[in-house]
Amino acid sequence: MAGCDQDPEWRAPPEDVLLAVKDHMYLRRARAKDCFCDFDWLNCGRCTKPQFLRALKILYPGLPAGDANTLVEHYTLTPNGRVTWPRNVAYSKFCTDVENAFGLEPNLEKRPKCKVKAPGEGLPCKRGYVPGQPEDKEKFAHTMVRIAVLLTTKGFELESCFTDVYRSDGSVLYPRNCGKILQGVFMQYFP
């Protein structure tokens, strides 16, 4: 997190750490609850601090120890009649918070008119695809119209031009049929 290089005592707020974990989990399409199943035999939604840290290490291997401890402190419950000392970290609340990145709303069947967020909405998405803005929008629009006219007059379907590229196993960078190709390959197969 930002700021930890300047002051060794500085700790990131739990909201920032949670946002980084959400971003990491969203890009990998992983479920947080699967890592906690082995630790909760009674299905009560709580685990111990070492178990929570172990599951966090599985979910996000690059998370600094200080940030992991921040999350542990944030989700630790105060002991009362139902919550006792060893199992006092609410992993179910953590899983609900993380899985909100996928657009999941808790208790949606009780609130049918609730507006559901799109998956990934509200995440910084540092490593994901962010479409660039053209410098000259009029020239871009004119070029897109010319491409559309070219494709309709010649009878090309743009998707069929790239199907051989989608089927190849040579691209390690992009998985098969993901809709992405390299710029050089695009220029090679463009009609």
PEQUI-V691468 format. One record per residue. N is the residue number from 1. NEAR is the number of other ideal C-beta (glycine too) atoms within 10 Angstrom. Layout:
# PEQUI-V691468
n=<N:N>
near=<NEAR:NEAR>
This chain:
# PEQUI-V691468
n=<1:2:3:4:5:6:7:8:9:10:11:12:13:14:15:16:17:18:19:20:21:22:23:24:25:26:27:28:29:30:31:32:33:34:35:36:37:38:39:40:41:42:43:44:45:46:47:48:49:50:51:52:53:54:55:56:57:58:59:60:61:62:63:64:65:66:67:68:69:70:71:72:73:74:75:76:77:78:79:80:81:82:83:84:85:86:87:88:89:90:91:92:93:94:95:96:97:98:99:100:101:102:103:104:105:106:107:108:109:110:111:112:113:114:115:116:117:118:119:120:121:122:123:124:125:126:127:128:129:130:131:132:133:134:135:136:137:138:139:140:141:142:143:144:145:146:147:148:149:150:151:152:153:154:155:156:157:158:159:160:161:162:163:164:165:166:167:168:169:170:171:172:173:174:175:176:177:178:179:180:181:182:183:184:185:186:187:188:189:190:191>
near=<17:8:10:14:8:7:8:8:6:12:18:19:11:16:11:15:22:21:17:20:22:21:19:20:19:19:15:9:8:14:14:23:16:12:19:24:11:11:17:16:7:7:8:13:18:25:24:16:16:12:19:25:17:16:23:23:14:12:21:22:8:8:19:15:10:15:22:17:15:21:22:18:12:17:21:15:15:6:10:8:5:8:15:11:7:11:20:18:28:19:24:18:14:25:19:16:19:22:18:16:23:16:14:13:14:10:7:10:6:7:11:6:4:10:6:11:14:8:12:15:12:12:17:10:13:10:9:11:7:8:5:6:7:12:7:9:9:8:10:12:11:11:12:11:10:10:14:11:10:11:14:9:8:8:6:14:10:12:9:9:14:16:11:9:17:15:9:10:6:7:15:6:9:14:8:10:9:10:8:13:17:12:7:8:16:13:8:10:14:11:11>
